[in-house]
């Protein structure tokens, strides 16, 4: 059985809050890795304005993001630097998603009332624009620097750590928070035969500048995240025998208080990850929001890890 990538629970896929990708990334495990992610998200047009009329939000677009992790051993610990570059646009997936829903006779969730392939990330409160993105282009997202301390073995162990996120992105177009944010987290895993169980919990703090417009739409500057994962480990070189799969449920609290329920309440995402013993350095998968618009509607990713 290939052991690359199976020495501990891998860092879970992000369950990012809608619009805003400036919150700290999940605590990594300290492995060199390159990942490509594609995300599509849309807020139903009939939910764009709060009941009290104070908030207006429009969310419709896609993003391609390249994420690079560079890890450095520091005794029994590791230092991990994560950089992200994202290209956000109107994309081309709207018609494909429409066709998929139509094929299985599922509701379109407001897609029939929105122009196809448009890019609009816009949020305002009491007439004040909090952030706006309507022109396609590249963005450097906030940079994460993490310290990780693993313990135990590949079959039963865990890690603890902390990270800071530096303001290399811009708050005005939702590529950063505008401040230095922090995170503490812990992960545990255990393997029984070919079954693998793992979980990760985190607490996030936002270091928003005093005059940040985000204060107008947030009533707290901290929230929690958690993931629970059940996995089947592949063995042997066969097409089916070597296949491994992980299913995760991710939770993210929301610091927003906009009056828009689909943004203010906690978000849930399901994550599906596939791997094979013949491709031990690769993993593939997708994520889907589970009943809220807090998280992106749909994400797909592939990742390649370098070194050990």
C-alpha positions as CSV (number, residue, x, y, z in Angstrom):
1,X,0.0,0.0,0.0
2,X,1.3,3.4,-0.9
3,X,1.9,5.5,2.2
4,X,2.5,8.9,0.6
5,X,-0.4,11.2,1.8
6,X,-1.6,8.5,4.3
7,X,0.7,9.4,7.2
8,X,-2.0,11.4,8.9
9,X,-5.2,13.1,8.3
10,X,-4.8,15.5,5.4
11,X,-5.9,19.1,5.7
12,X,-9.6,19.4,4.8
13,X,-10.9,21.3,1.9
14,X,-11.9,24.8,2.8
15,X,-15.6,25.6,3.4
16,X,-15.2,29.3,2.6
17,X,-17.9,31.8,3.4
18,X,-19.7,33.2,0.4
19,X,-18.2,36.3,-1.2
20,X,-15.3,36.5,1.2
21,X,-12.2,34.4,0.8
22,X,-10.2,36.5,3.2
23,X,-10.6,34.3,6.3
24,X,-7.7,32.1,7.4
25,X,-7.3,28.8,5.5
26,X,-7.7,25.5,7.3
27,X,-4.7,24.4,9.5
28,X,-2.4,22.4,7.1
29,X,-0.3,19.3,7.9
30,X,2.9,20.8,6.6
31,X,3.4,19.1,3.2
32,X,4.6,20.7,-0.1
33,X,1.5,20.8,-2.3
34,X,0.0,22.5,-5.3
35,X,-3.8,22.5,-5.8
36,X,-6.1,23.9,-8.5
37,X,-9.7,24.7,-7.4
38,X,-12.7,25.8,-9.4
39,X,-15.7,27.3,-7.6
40,X,-19.2,28.4,-8.7
41,X,-21.6,30.3,-6.5
42,X,-24.9,32.2,-6.8
43,X,-27.3,33.9,-4.4
44,X,-30.9,33.7,-5.5
45,X,-32.1,37.0,-6.9
46,X,-35.2,37.0,-4.7
47,X,-33.0,36.9,-1.6
48,X,-30.8,39.9,-2.4
49,X,-32.4,42.4,0.0
50,X,-32.9,42.1,3.7
51,X,-36.4,42.3,5.2
52,X,-35.5,45.7,6.9
53,X,-34.2,47.0,3.6
54,X,-30.8,47.9,5.1
55,X,-28.7,45.3,3.3
56,X,-28.4,44.5,-0.4
57,X,-26.3,41.7,-1.7
58,X,-25.6,40.2,-5.1
59,X,-23.5,37.1,-5.6
60,X,-22.9,35.5,-9.0
61,X,-19.6,34.3,-10.4
62,X,-16.9,31.7,-10.7
63,X,-13.3,31.5,-9.6
64,X,-10.2,29.5,-10.5
65,X,-7.7,29.4,-7.7
66,X,-4.2,28.1,-7.6
67,X,-3.0,27.3,-4.0
68,X,0.6,26.5,-3.2
69,X,1.9,25.1,0.2
70,X,5.5,25.2,1.1
71,X,6.6,23.4,4.3
72,X,9.8,23.6,6.4
73,X,10.8,21.2,9.1
74,X,11.5,22.9,12.5
75,X,12.6,20.1,14.8
76,X,9.5,18.1,15.6
77,X,7.3,20.9,14.2
78,X,6.7,22.3,10.8
79,X,6.2,25.8,9.4
80,X,3.8,26.0,6.4
81,X,3.3,28.9,4.1
82,X,0.2,29.0,1.9
83,X,-0.2,31.4,-1.0
84,X,-3.2,31.7,-3.3
85,X,-3.8,33.3,-6.6
86,X,-7.4,33.5,-7.9
87,X,-9.0,34.4,-11.2
88,X,-12.6,35.4,-10.8
89,X,-15.1,35.9,-13.7
90,X,-18.6,35.2,-14.8
91,X,-17.4,31.8,-16.0
92,X,-19.1,29.3,-18.3
93,X,-20.7,26.8,-15.9
94,X,-24.1,28.4,-15.5
95,X,-25.6,26.5,-18.5
96,X,-24.1,23.2,-17.4
97,X,-25.5,23.5,-13.9
98,X,-28.9,24.5,-15.4
99,X,-28.8,21.4,-17.6
100,X,-27.9,19.2,-14.7
101,X,-30.8,20.4,-12.6
102,X,-33.2,20.0,-15.5
103,X,-32.0,16.5,-16.2
104,X,-32.8,15.3,-12.7
105,X,-35.9,17.5,-12.4
106,X,-34.4,19.6,-9.6
107,X,-35.4,23.2,-8.9
108,X,-33.2,25.9,-10.5
109,X,-33.0,27.9,-7.2
110,X,-33.5,31.2,-8.9
111,X,-31.1,30.7,-11.9
112,X,-34.0,31.3,-14.3
113,X,-34.1,34.9,-12.9
114,X,-30.4,35.7,-13.3
115,X,-28.3,36.4,-16.4
116,X,-26.0,33.6,-17.3
117,X,-22.2,33.9,-16.9
118,X,-22.1,37.2,-15.1
119,X,-19.7,38.3,-12.4
120,X,-21.1,40.4,-9.6
121,X,-19.8,40.2,-6.0
122,X,-21.5,43.1,-4.3
123,X,-22.4,43.8,-0.6
124,X,-23.7,47.0,0.9
125,X,-25.3,48.1,4.2
126,X,-27.3,51.3,4.7
127,X,-26.2,52.5,1.3
128,X,-22.5,52.0,2.1
129,X,-20.6,49.6,-0.2
130,X,-18.7,47.0,1.8
131,X,-17.1,45.4,-1.2
132,X,-17.6,45.1,-5.0
133,X,-16.2,43.0,-7.8
134,X,-17.7,43.2,-11.3
135,X,-14.6,43.0,-13.6
136,X,-12.9,39.7,-14.3
137,X,-9.3,39.5,-13.3
138,X,-6.5,38.0,-11.1
139,X,-6.2,38.6,-7.4
140,X,-3.5,37.7,-4.9
141,X,-5.4,36.4,-1.8
142,X,-4.3,36.8,1.8
143,X,-1.1,34.8,2.7
144,X,-1.2,32.1,5.5
145,X,1.7,31.2,7.7
146,X,1.1,28.3,10.1
147,X,3.0,26.4,12.8
148,X,2.0,22.7,13.2
149,X,3.0,20.1,15.8
150,X,2.1,16.5,14.9
151,X,2.0,13.6,17.3
152,X,1.3,9.9,17.2
153,X,1.5,7.7,14.1
154,X,-0.1,7.4,10.7
155,X,-2.7,5.0,12.1
156,X,-3.5,6.9,15.3
157,X,-2.4,10.5,16.0
158,X,-3.1,14.1,15.5
159,X,-1.7,17.6,15.3
160,X,-2.2,21.0,16.9
161,X,-1.2,24.3,15.5
162,X,-1.8,28.0,14.9
163,X,-1.6,30.3,11.9
164,X,-1.7,34.0,11.0
165,X,-3.1,35.4,7.8
166,X,-1.3,38.4,6.4
167,X,-3.2,41.1,4.4
168,X,-1.7,40.6,1.0
169,X,-5.2,40.7,-0.6
170,X,-7.7,43.6,-0.7
171,X,-10.8,43.9,1.4
172,X,-12.6,46.1,-1.3
173,X,-12.8,43.1,-3.7
174,X,-13.2,40.3,-1.2
175,X,-9.7,38.9,-1.7
176,X,-8.6,39.7,1.9
177,X,-9.8,41.0,5.2
178,X,-7.7,44.2,5.3
179,X,-6.1,43.0,8.6
180,X,-4.0,40.3,10.2
181,X,-6.2,37.4,11.2
182,X,-5.4,34.3,13.4
183,X,-6.4,30.7,13.9
184,X,-5.8,27.9,16.4
185,X,-6.8,24.3,15.6
186,X,-6.4,20.6,16.3
187,X,-6.9,17.4,14.3
188,X,-7.2,13.7,15.3
189,X,-7.3,10.6,13.1
190,X,-7.5,6.8,13.6
191,X,-7.4,3.9,11.2
192,X,-9.1,0.5,11.7
193,X,-8.2,-1.8,8.8
194,X,-9.1,0.0,5.6
195,X,-11.5,2.4,7.4
196,X,-10.2,5.8,8.4
197,X,-11.8,8.3,10.8
198,X,-10.7,11.9,11.3
199,X,-11.8,15.3,12.5
200,X,-10.5,18.8,12.7
201,X,-11.7,21.8,14.8
202,X,-10.7,25.4,14.6
203,X,-11.3,28.8,16.1
204,X,-10.8,31.9,13.8
205,X,-10.2,35.5,14.9
206,X,-10.4,38.5,12.5
207,X,-8.1,41.4,13.0
208,X,-10.1,43.9,11.2
209,X,-8.8,47.5,11.2
210,X,-10.7,50.0,13.3
211,X,-12.4,51.7,10.3
212,X,-13.0,48.6,8.2
213,X,-16.4,48.6,6.5
214,X,-16.8,45.0,7.4
215,X,-17.7,46.1,11.0
216,X,-21.0,47.3,9.5
217,X,-22.0,43.8,8.5
218,X,-20.4,41.7,11.3
219,X,-21.4,41.6,15.0
220,X,-18.5,39.4,16.0
221,X,-14.9,39.0,15.0
222,X,-14.5,35.3,15.7
223,X,-16.2,32.0,14.7
224,X,-15.6,28.3,14.7
225,X,-15.1,25.6,12.0
226,X,-15.1,21.8,12.1
227,X,-14.8,18.8,9.7
228,X,-15.7,15.2,10.3
229,X,-14.4,12.6,7.8
230,X,-15.0,8.9,7.1
231,X,-12.6,7.3,4.6
232,X,-11.9,4.0,2.8
233,X,-8.2,3.3,2.1
234,X,-7.3,1.7,-1.2
235,X,-4.9,-1.3,-1.4
236,X,-3.2,-3.0,-4.3
237,X,-2.7,-1.9,-7.9
238,X,-6.2,-2.8,-9.3
239,X,-8.6,-0.2,-10.6
240,X,-11.1,-0.8,-7.9
241,X,-8.9,-2.4,-5.1
242,X,-6.6,0.6,-5.2
243,X,-9.4,3.2,-5.1
244,X,-9.7,5.3,-1.9
245,X,-12.5,7.6,-1.0
246,X,-13.2,10.1,1.8
247,X,-16.5,11.8,2.6
248,X,-16.4,14.9,4.9
249,X,-19.0,17.2,6.4
250,X,-17.7,20.6,7.0
251,X,-19.2,23.3,9.3
252,X,-18.4,27.0,9.4
253,X,-20.0,29.6,11.7
254,X,-20.7,33.0,10.2
255,X,-19.6,36.3,11.7
256,X,-22.0,38.2,9.4
257,X,-25.1,40.0,10.6
258,X,-26.7,41.5,7.5
259,X,-30.3,40.5,7.9
260,X,-29.9,38.1,5.0
261,X,-30.6,34.6,6.5
262,X,-28.7,32.7,3.9
263,X,-25.5,34.7,4.7
264,X,-25.9,35.1,8.4
265,X,-26.5,31.5,9.4
266,X,-23.8,28.8,9.7
267,X,-22.7,27.1,6.5
268,X,-22.4,23.3,5.8
269,X,-20.5,21.6,3.0
270,X,-20.0,18.1,1.9
271,X,-16.6,17.2,0.5
272,X,-15.8,14.1,-1.6
273,X,-12.2,13.1,-2.2
274,X,-10.8,10.3,-4.4
275,X,-7.3,8.9,-4.7
276,X,-5.7,5.8,-6.0
277,X,-2.6,3.8,-5.0
278,X,-1.2,4.1,-8.6
279,X,-1.3,7.9,-8.2
280,X,-0.2,8.3,-4.6
281,X,0.7,11.9,-4.9
282,X,-2.6,13.0,-6.4
283,X,-6.1,13.6,-5.0
284,X,-9.2,14.7,-6.7
285,X,-12.6,15.8,-5.5
286,X,-15.5,18.1,-5.2
287,X,-17.5,20.0,-2.6
288,X,-21.2,21.1,-2.5
289,X,-23.0,23.4,-0.1
290,X,-25.6,21.6,2.0
291,X,-28.7,23.7,2.2
292,X,-27.3,27.2,2.7
293,X,-25.8,30.0,0.6
294,X,-23.1,30.7,3.1
295,X,-20.6,28.4,1.4
296,X,-20.0,28.3,-2.4
297,X,-22.5,26.2,-4.4
298,X,-20.1,23.9,-6.0
299,X,-16.3,23.4,-6.0
300,X,-14.0,21.0,-7.8
301,X,-10.3,20.5,-7.1
302,X,-7.2,18.4,-7.9
303,X,-4.0,18.4,-5.8
304,X,-0.5,17.2,-6.2
305,X,1.9,16.8,-3.3
306,X,5.7,17.0,-3.5
307,X,8.4,15.3,-1.3
308,X,7.4,13.2,1.6
